[in-house]
């Protein structure tokens, strides 16, 4: 039986970083992967999705180019060309992840890992390695980094729907798509399919998309959705899906019926824990997620840790990477490195992307008196093409200290711009620091340093209640 200082279950972004840094610090490390080297982000998430976002953007840019003098006309999109090119890029990235691990001296196991006890793991056949022989290893430290999987609604006919994993491998682009769910995945794929020429119905239970984001930003992006040719169905609860001779019928509570070629459930994700046999190791699970201490990734069992989407923390690729890096250094290297998890920037790559960092107005108003600065304008790139949809920017500022608590933007290049603003919010810079910064003209980004007059003042929500 092989023994290791560290055994990592799951070779996604967090697991790979943890294994690699631990090995570079002299630990004897092994990692097991059952399905995709690189995990969800590289294979079935952020990377292929962003490539598809680019594909949709090119269609809009070709259309807008005529206003700038280009004699071009958009033709039909070739779905197969996109998917084949995407697959080649993902295969290249898979190889890079494997190469990085091997160069760091990490031993690789391909198969389905599961606990025998708190220090012993068994690796057996999996989707990636159906013929692998069962092997057993022991480790002083074990990290669970198995990520998440799409969740299907429990409604009649749910088996007829696809989830995000399936969307990356469709043989053909459906002409009509009904997307259920208005989180990151739902709204991003609504923009992708609409941009590539599909008729999209966007079905969600909330009044506004993107629950958890700033309320004003949610209202603004809801106004942009129909400008992209997407039909929104807010406040709609799916009841059942029926297969028909023409495709599928999605029945919504209240009697609404949507005829479509594809029902896409973008209804959340859940941790990949089923096959781990956590009970044999005694690991505590609550509401389907592993209970950990945020500060050190410890579970209730000494020597067993959990990072990334299996926990109920931030569930983003960059935060999983940071968690894995910090854990590896805490166990085997020098400590002292830190990341500001509370100011992790977020982006939604819709046709008009949304990005944010720091507190929303609603979160900040719980404890602060606020100055709110907003600006809405037509981006310069749309001035000749006449494309509809305004950019929107927002700063959330503490009235007393003038510290910038949050920055939010919808519009072209917003993720790139907010990454820069994330430094300011993380550093605790003030509105005065932004005011004394000279803008880069002509850009949309300069608007963040030229907003001089508050749009409104907001008292703490506790004052409103009193």
N, C-alpha and C positions, 0 to 999 in steps of 0.2 A: 504494500500500500504506500503510495507516494504521500509525502507530507510537505506542507507549505506554510510559510509565515502568513500569507494572505491568499484567500481564494475568493474570486469575484464571480458572482452569478449574473450574467448579462453583459454583453459587449456593446452596449449603447454608448452615448456620449459620456455619461457619468462614470460608468463602469470602466471604460477604456482609459479615461484620464486617471482614475484611481489606481488601476493596475500599473499603468506606465510610470506614474510618479513614484509609487511604492518600489517598483523594481529599480528605478534610477537611484533610489536611496538605499539600495543594497538588500532589499527583502527578496526572499524566494517567493515568486508570485505565479499564480495560474488563473486563467479566466475561462469560463464556459459560455458558449453561445448556441442557442437552439435553432435560430432562424436566419438572422441577418447580421453580419459583422457591420458595426456602425449604428445598429439600432433603428428605432422608428424615424428619427429625424433625417438620417441619411437615406433611408430606403423607402419609407412610407409616410413621410411627414414634410418638415420644413424645406428640405432641399428639392425634391421633385416637385413639390407644390409651387415653390418659387419659380422654377423653370417653366411651369405651366402658366403662372401669372405673367411671366415675360412674354410667352406666346400670345396671350390675350392682348397684352399691351401693344405688341407689334401691329396687330390688326387695327387698333384705334389710331396708332401713329401714321399708318399708311393712309387711312381715311382723312386725317387732319392735314397730311402733307400737301394735298391739293391746294389748300388755301395759301401755302407758302411757295407755290409755283411749280410743284412737282406733278408731272403728268402721269399719275398712277391711279389704279383702281384696285381695291381689295378683291382678290379672288376667293374661292372656297378654301377653307383650311384643310390641310392633309393631316388628320389625326394620327395616322400610322407613322408618318415621318417624325412627328413630335415624340410619340411613345418610344420608338426605336432609339432616337437620339438620347432621350432621357435614360433609357435602360443602359446604354453604353456608358453614360457619365456615372451612373450609380455603381456599375460594375467597377469602374476605375476607382471610385472612392472606397468601395469595399476592399480593394487591394491595398490601398493606402493605409487603412485601419489595421489590417493584418500585418503589413510591413512594419508599421510603427511599434506594434506590440512585440513582434519578433526581435526587432532591433534593440528594444529595451530589455530583452531577456525574459519576457513573460512566456510561460508555457500555455499553449492553446488547446482547449478541449472543445470539440464540436459535438453537441448533444444536449439532451434535456437533463438539467441538473436538479436534484431533489435531496432534501435532508434525510439522513439516517438517524443522526442525533445532533447535538449542538456543535460538535466539532467534526462531523463526518458528512461528506456529500457523495452521492452516487450519480454518475453521468451515464445516461442510457440513450437509446435511439430517439431521434427527433426529426422534424420536417427537413432540416438541412442535412442530417446524416441518418437516414432510416436504417442503415445496416451497421451502425457503430456497435461495438461490443461494450457491455456494461463495465465501467471502471469505478473504483471507489478511492477517494482521497480524504486526507485529514488536513485540517488547517487550524492554526491558533486563532486566526481572525477570518471571519467570513462576511462579505459584503453582498447584500441583496440589491441588485440594480436591474431588475427585469422589466422595468418600464410599464407601459399601459397598452390597452387594446380598446377598439371602438365598442361602444355600448349600443345595443339595439333596443328600441321600444318594445315593450311586451304587449303587442296588439295582434289581432288576427291578421295573417298574411305577412307578418314581419319577414318571413323567409324570402319574400319576393324582392326585398329592398337590398341595395348595396350599402356598404359603409366606406369610409375613406380609404381603407386598405385596398378595396376593390377598384376604386376610381382610377388608380394609377395603372391599371392593367386592362381596362376595357378594350375590347377588340375594335369597337367603333364608338364615335361620339354620338350619344343619343340626341335626336333632334329636339326632344322635349324632356326636361328634367324637373322633377319636383323635389326640392331640398327641404328636409325637415330639420329645424334647429338653427338658431341664429347666433351661435358662438363664433369663435375664430374660424373653425372649419366650415361651418355652414355659409357664412357670408363670403369667405374667400372663394369657395367653389362656386357660389352663385355668380361671382364676378368672372371667374375663369370660364365657365360654360357659356355665359352670356357673351363674353368677349370673343369666343370662338364660333359663335353663331347659333347656339341652342336657345330655344324658348325656355325660360326659367320661371318656375313658380317657387316662391320663397315662403315657407310655411313655418310659423313659430308661435309659441304659446304666449310669450310676453307681449306687452304693448310696443316695446322698442327692441331692436337687436342689441347684442353685445352687453348682456347683463354683467355688472361689475365695473364697467367703465364709467367715466364721468357722464352724468345725465345729459348735459348740454351737448356733448359730443355724440351721444347715442341719438339724440333728436336730429342732429345735423346729418349724420350718416344715413338715417332712415329717409331723409329727404332726397339723398343722392341715389338711393337704390333704384327707384323707377326711372331715373335719368339714364340708367344703363340698360334699359329695356327689360328689367326684371319686374315681375308682378309679385307684390308683397301681399301676404295674408297674415297680418298680425292678429294676436288673440285667438289663434286657431289651434285646436287640439285634434290631432289625427286619431281616428277611431279604428280604421281597418284598411287593408290593401287587397284589392282583387285583381287577379290576372284575367285579361280579356283577349279577344282575338286581335285587337289593335295595339295592345300594350298592357298598361296597368291603370287601375282606377284607385285614387286615394280619396277615401271618405273622411270628411272632417266633421267634428261635432257641430251640430246645428243644421246639417243637411247639405253642406257644400261638397261638391264633387269635382275633383281635378283629374282630367285625363292626361296621361303622360306615357312616355316610353321608358322612363327610369325613375324609381323612387330612391332617393339618396338620404339615408339617415345620418345626420351629423348631430347626434344627440348625446354627446359626452363620451368620456373614456373612463375605464376602470383599471386598477392595477392587475398585472399579470402574476397572480399568486396561486392559481388553482393547482398546478402540478408540483409546487415546491414542497408540499407536506410539512408546512411550518409547525403543525401540531407536534411532530416528532422532535422538533428542536425547542418547543415551548415558547415560540415567538408570539407576542400579543398582537392581535389584529382587531381593530375597531372600525365598524362601518366599511369593511372591505379594504382598509388601508393599514399598513404597518405603523404601529405607534412608535415614534422616535422622539428623541430630544433634539430640538432644532440646532442647538449650539454644538453638538458633537456627533450627531447621526446614530447615537446608541439606541438599541432596542432594549427591551426588558431583560434580555439574555446577555450576560457578559461575553464579549468577543464576537457578537453578531451585530452588524450595522445595516442600515438601509438608507439609500439615497435615491433622489429622482422621483419619478412618477409613482412609485410604490408607496410613497409617504403622502401626507396631506399638507405639503408645504407650498412651494412655488410652482412646481411642475412645468418648468421651461428648460429648454436645452442648456442655455448658459448657466442657469442656477444649478442644474445637475452636474455640469462640468466643475463648477466652483466647489460644490459639496464634495465631489470625489477627490479633487485636488487637496482641499483642506484636510480631509480625513486621512489621506495617504501621508501627508506631512506630519499630521498629529501622531500617527502610529509609528512612522519610521524615519522622519526627517526633522528638520528644524521648524519650530512653530514661529509665528509672528506675522505671516501673511494674513490679509483680511480682505473680504469683499463686502460691499454694502448691499445686502440682499433687499433691504427695504426700499431702495431706489433702483430696483431692476427695471430697465425700460421695457416696454411691450409694444408690439406692432401687429396690426391686422392688415394683411396685404390684399385689400379690396382694390377695385378699379381706381378709387381715390383712397389711398391707404390712410389708415389712422395710426398714430403713434402717441405714446404717453409715457411720462415718468413722474414718480412721486405721487402725491395725494390727489384724489379727485376733489372737487369742490365739496361734495357731500361728506367725504371722510374728514377733510380739513376743518369743516364747519362744526364738527363735534367738539373741538377743543380750542379753536382759534376764531378771533375776529378777522375777517378777510377783506382784502382788496382784490377784486376780480378784474383782470384786463382781458379784453377779447378784440379780435379783429377778423373781419370777413371780407374777402375780395376775390375777384376773378384772376386766377394765375395768368401771368404774362403769356405763357405758351398757348393759352386759349383765346388770346385777344384777336388773332386773325382767323382762326378756325371756327370760332363761335361755339365751341363745345360748351355745353351747359355744366354747371356745378361749381360752386364757389369753394375756395379754401377757407378753413376756419382755424384760428389759433387762440390759445387761452393760457393765461398765467394765473396761478393761484398763489397769492402772496399774504403772509401774515401781516396784518395792519400795524402791529406794534413794532416788531423787529425788522419788518420789511424783507425777511427771508423768503426766498422763492420755494414754496412747498410742493408745487406741481407745475408741469408744463405739458400741454396737450395740443395736438395738431391733426387736422385732416387736410390732405391735399398732396400734390406731387412732391416726391422726395421727403415726405414727412418722417419716415424711419431714419433716413440719413441725418436729417436735421435734429431730431430728438436725441439721437445718440450723443451729439455734441452738447445739447442742453442737459443731458443726464449727468455730465461732469459738473455742471454748475449746481444742479440740485443736490447731488451727492456731497459736494464741497460746502453746502450751506451758504451759497452766495446770495446776495441781496438784490432787490430790484434796482438799487442804486448802481450795483456792479454792472447790471445789464444796461442801464441808462448811459453809463459812461463808456460803453463799448461802441465804437463806430461801426456802422453797418457796412456790409459788403453789397454794393449796388451794381446792377439791379438783380436782386434775388428775393425769393419769398422769405428766406431765413432772416433777412434784415428786419422784418416786421417784429421779431421778438425783442429787438433792442431799440425800437422806435415807438412802442406803445407807451404813451406818457400819461394819459388820463384814465383812471379806473372806470370801467363800465358800470360797476356797482360796488357797494360795500355790503358785506354779509356778516351779521352778528352770529355768535356761536349758537348752535341749534338748541342748546340748553336754555338760552335766553328766549328763543322763539316759543319753546314749550311753556315757559313761565309767563 
